[in-house]
Every structure is written in C-alpha cells, then in structure tokens.
C-alpha cells in the first residue's frame, strides 16, 4: 500500500546573498527526491529574516505551528546554521514540534583572531540551543568532523558525520543550463569580499594584491580568458577593482543552475569559496582551493583533499597557488584515490535520508490514513 497523499517537507535553510546556499539547496532537494522515490512538496523557508523581509523564518512558534498543521517532516539545513545567528529558534515551541525532524549538513567552526589563533566566533548558537535542537531531532548529520566533535563533547547523542550534498552535484548534470555557444568560461577566480572573510585585517588587506599576482601568473602560463566569479552580490564592488588594475571582468548570476554551469565548463577555477570548490570537485573541473576558517578546512580534510587545500593563514598564498598549478594533473589522481571514500559518503547520505523518508511516510499515514495502490 502506498500513501496517496503528497508528502510535504519544510526545508529551513540559509538564504540571502550567497548563491552557494542555493547550490546546497538543490543538492539537498535531489537527495530528498531520491530517498522518497518520488517528487514531494518542499516548502523552503529562510532560517532567519536577517537578509530579507519574511513573515515566516526559522523554527519559531509561528513556523512550528504551521509545520504541525500540514507538514509531514522538516529538514534544517544544510549550511552554517549553528553560527552566524542564522537560525531563528524558539526552544520552548520546539518542544511541541510533532513531525519528524532532520538536521542535515550543519556546521560550526572557529575563526582566526589577530594572532592567527583559532578562536570561538561571537555569533555561535548557544550550547543550550544546540542541545535542545539535537535532542528534538530524530536525525542529526554534522557537515564536518570538527562540528561532530563539538556536538559529541557537548553531549548531543546520535550525531553522525554527513558531509555536504554539493559534492554530488554532478548527478544533476542534465539539469544544468546550457551556456550560449559564444560563452567561453575560461579561468574563473571565485572571490569573497575581503571584509567578509574571518581573517585578520592585515591578511584581508593582502587579498587584492594576491589575486592580481595570481592573474599575472595565469597569463604567464598562457591562459586566455580570466574572470572574477562573484558568489554574492556583495562581492561585485570588490570585483570591479580588477577591471581597472588587470583589465579582468567579473561575472555574476543569481541563477544557481547558470552558476553551476559556469563552474562545470570552466577551464580552471581558483576558489576562495567552499561552495565553488566542492561543485568543481564533483564536476571534475580543475580547481585550486583556498580556505580561511576551521569549518571549511575540516570538511576539505574529511573529503580527502586536505593536502590540496591552501590555508590563507599559512605560508605564501602566491607560492602555494603556483605549486598547485604546477601539479594540477595530480588532482585527477587524487580524485581517483578518494572515490571509495566519496562512494561511502553517498551511501551515508542516502541511508540517513531514506530512514528519514520512511519515518515521514509513517507519520503521514498515521495522520491522514489515506491509502491507494498505484
């Protein structure tokens, strides 16, 4: 007997400026459809109303009431919702959530202070809220081992390492927008505006010169078209600097499929953005990855690419980028070595999502008792 009623899942996730959050969103949606074996209704709600005016956001009393009224399950994530003040949460109302809850690919990590020491962020979710959220969840998947260790030490029970769904975006190749025939992505340098990077000011002030040196080096290697890729509309002003200094244009799109198509078709990507790096690894696009906080470095290490990652706080960024470019062919071998690991990650994500789907269907059956043979 198969449930006739359409399943309705609420997905509370980061929204706002960063298109990387949309990349996570469509990767998660693909996992949901695979696990349920059918299309389900997915209602996206922002995790917070920080970035946009929205009457419903997060796990507040209002949204929990609405979820209980006609939802069959709720997924929180993926993204950095354990920090950034990114999840509006009413702990008291959470006690009254009646549908199955999954925490999917959530992360929490430290950042570098002025002495280049890892320290706690000032905007992390309070420990009491982390405990309450994980206690209420039937499934909790931490994005990286650093996050999992913190939750384990806090006393959260049953947390599993779930990684990030964007590493399987290649499953959606057929859905990606076809670029115009005249479009040549060339080399993309995926940037983040320095003032938004959690590194000391003296390192932020070096970013422009570093990117200009990278552009010079790319040209000396014979690369043709080079452009700055903006994940976030707040990156555009910084990107315009390179139009003047290096005659390098920028590209920006709010369409996540177009964004992913650019990454897939690029000749090479130099990435200051985790969610430009991970799709490239999935698509097989040559990529040089640069990270600057604990959560990104931890995930890249967990995925088997720790030795390929460049930490902006360690050594000369220019020399490290040049070293990766000199040995870019090694990335192909590294992908082969990590295939078994990635296959196991795929199994983990699918198994947990499948278990969640079965619990959701069970809840829906008990709530609506509508059955039909297809």
Secondary structure, DSSP 8 states (H G I E B T S, - for coil): -EE-S--EEEEEE--SS-HHHHHHHHHHHHHHHHHHTS--EEEEEES-SSSS--SS-SB-HHHHHHHHHH-SEEEEEEESTTSTT---B-HHHHTT--SEEEEEEE----EE-TTS-EE--SS---HHHHHHHHHH-SEEEESSHHHHHHHHHHT--SEEE---GGGGGGGGGGGS----TT----EEEEE--GGGSSS-HHHHTTHHHHHHHHHHHHHHTT---EEEEESSGGGHHHHHHHHHHS--EEEE-S-HHHHHHHHHH-SEEEES-HHHHHHHHHHT--EEEEE-SHHHHHHHHHTT-TTT-EETTSS-HHHHHHHHHHTTTHHHHHHHHHHHHHHHHHHHHHHHHHHHHHHHHHHHHHHH--EE--
